[in-house]
Amino acid sequence: MTRSDLILKLSSISKYYGGVVALDGVDFSLQRGEVHCLVGENGSGKSTLIKIISGVVAPEPGAVIEVDGRRITHHSPRESLERGIQVIYQDLSLFPNLTVAENIEGVQHFNRRGLMNWKQVREAAVRALDKIGVQLDPHALVGDLSIADRQLVAIARALAFDAKLVIMDEPTASLTRSEVDALLKVVRDLSSKGITILFVSHRLDEVLEIAQRVTVLRDGKIVGVYNAEEVDLQSLPKLMTGRAISSEKVPASTKTDQVLLEVRKLSKAENFKEISFTVSRGEILGITGLLGSGRTELALALFGMNRPDSGEILLEGKPLRLSSNRDAIAAGIAYVPEDRISQGLVMPQSVENNISITTITELCGRLGLIDPAAKGREAAQWSENLDIKMADLSAAVNTLSGGNQQRVVLAKWMSIDPKLLILDSPTAGVDVAAKDGIYSLIRGLAERGIAVILISDEADEVLLNSHRVLIMNRGRILEEIDPSKIGVKELNERIHATAN
Amino acid sequence: MRESMRQLIKNPIFKRKETFLALIIIALGTYLSLATTDFLTVANLLDVLVNYSFLGIMSAGMLIVLISGGIDISFTAIATVGQYAMALYIINYGGNLFLAFLIAGVIGVVLGCINGFLIDYLKVPAIIVTIATLNLHYGVLITITKGRWIYGFPEWFRNIPSLFGSGGSGSYALSLPVILLVAVYLFTAFFLNRTTLGRQIYAMGGNQEAAQRLGVNIRKLKIFVYGFMGLVSGIASVIQAQLVQTVAPNAIVGRELDVVAAVVLGGASLAGGTGTVVGTALGVSLIAMMGNGLTLLGISSYWHQVFLGAVIVISVGVTSYSRRRGTQVRRIQVDGE
């Protein structure tokens, strides 16, 4: 291999934060035009490595970074940009108040003085969109676009900046399956045009689908660089965590015969229609389907936040009237939303305050004032039960990892001692090991007799953790599936067969 | 009927605040023209324009501040300081109109730039910093001047000639305040839409972190934005002094929120990133027309504020409602429906 075949070459990269080793003597290289995936658990050093490549963070002395055969000297974001390195962060760094064209091309003019040439902006933006083969109205406001379209705008912008290497940080985290497919197609397309893609993702099935090579990081060190054929869904998690990940199915024994919840012909216009099912104590009922199949709307209806037009909800055989989520909570129904950051947690507040928020009225002493000792005890108990890793109870939730944040949401709802727990995409954005931990937690809840509704679009997750699975499509339940009789691939096919 | 109303409201043009405002202004104007004899006369309209030019000029600065994602409460104090210094100078040493604007403008720019620097350097919300500087500037001014009013402007400051007319009452003249108002609006619109600096301000207001990642110099931009607010405050303060021919330290301070209200009414968001000069001009026009109309109708001035409050609530409410209906609600295509 000649030198110039490497678009990026890093040697002996280390980075320490205080006494903590984020990266330890890492050698890493990217070949021109390849799709290279970087995987590792949270805290493995992935983000630090990206920040060093993009010049946001300088490595420890002794490091050598070469872009296109030439050594980088300043380690500044500007130098990386000028060498054709573009990072698409998870938040996309777009301007929701500006048009598509201005987001793609107008921002290029920011470092110049003088006047905007709007005609040139529009034309260049359309060219950049054409390059990735998508058609978007250049006049549309980015804030009005779907997340998937915004992702495309971010890619088009990277290309307009003449990127040679595009780093994508968790690009698929909030996309639906068909949007992911479209994105992966764009990525392949770019690669065939000689643009190198460094793809960072938790979703290993996508990694395996798109990668030509995979680099695994663990504890700041490179575990290995593999060709995509050398690894699979079983071996990758093992490499990332350094230990075997259990893939045992949930035991059938937790399920009882006592029906807890019965839903009869529940309908709501433009949401869902004639939904009927039951959940028993100790049972985990999986609900899957494409985004927009009505599954979240159904969950909200069961939690009193989306009033159905007709039909009945029975809890323990008695009809349930839910005029608000307060009624649902009083009846013992808990709901863990898909978007834990904006809907599940008060991010800048402490773990203690977040856990105790659901039971705060019961933690009051005389005079109706909050009893701080009782509140602390409650939070301590649940954070111990759920094994939340944190500095202490006063740590702000936004300092915790994704997996631990999800545990705080669970702890908050566990403290109301629910009969029914509805989980909407509980492992979105958490890494392999943390996923495993959340799975065993959910099973533990089922063992204690709690009925669980598990909503997810990850086929392996529902199959592994459910006693029964319902597939939803266009607001209706399409079929009920016995997870012991069907594989991941077949379930995915059935979900996607509904797309047309 | 209800359905057709609903369809009408869904039309994208109704998501534009400007459309809604223009409709209200037309309706109100039509009503006032029919209900009073004086409203629809050139003299009255020019008079209103002159009286509100002070508010209008400052609203252009506030528009840029709000777009940048900030807010400024201190500009009335800045205007007062500039005005006082300007008045003291021209009364004691003479000078000319250009010098008057220069003194007030430079003081405005300097104090405004200090705001911008503090906001970025201290990383403290703009509202806190400018509440502090409002009190600081105003307090120092009152202490030094003991709140004295100033009269006795030189002759040249009392009679400023107008274009296309003599400027006296009854004649139709394009007077200085109106010319400046139009000039400030034209400049602001050009600056915001056509210059790279103006677009950077929109970008910063929309997503400051993303702007920073693109190499935008946030500190420089903020200093510019608040400096511009200071500049137009200085300009407006000279206009105001010329109109009333006195300088009172407490004449302008207290009107901050009127300016914010006019700009927000015109569609700018307190969250930053949005707002247009056309909208701001309409917002100021509506407030001006309402004040004038209520006076002509003989309604007590106490009611003016009640009407102003009601119009703001209704206007903001309608736009946010039609926007929500248009984009936020997720509908699912249900089989068999």
Interface residues (C-beta under 8 A of the other chain):
Chain A: P77 R78 L81 Y89 D91 S93 L94 F95 P96 N97 L98 E102 G106 V107 H109 F110 N111 R112 R113 G114 L115 M116 D144 A269 E270 N271 F272 K273 G292 S293 G294 E297 N473 R474 G475 R476
Chain B: N193 R194 T195 T196 L197 R199 Q200 Y202 A203 G205 G206 N207 E209 A210 A211 R213 L214 G215 V216 G272 G273 T274 T327 R330 R331 I332 Q333 V334 D335 G336 E337
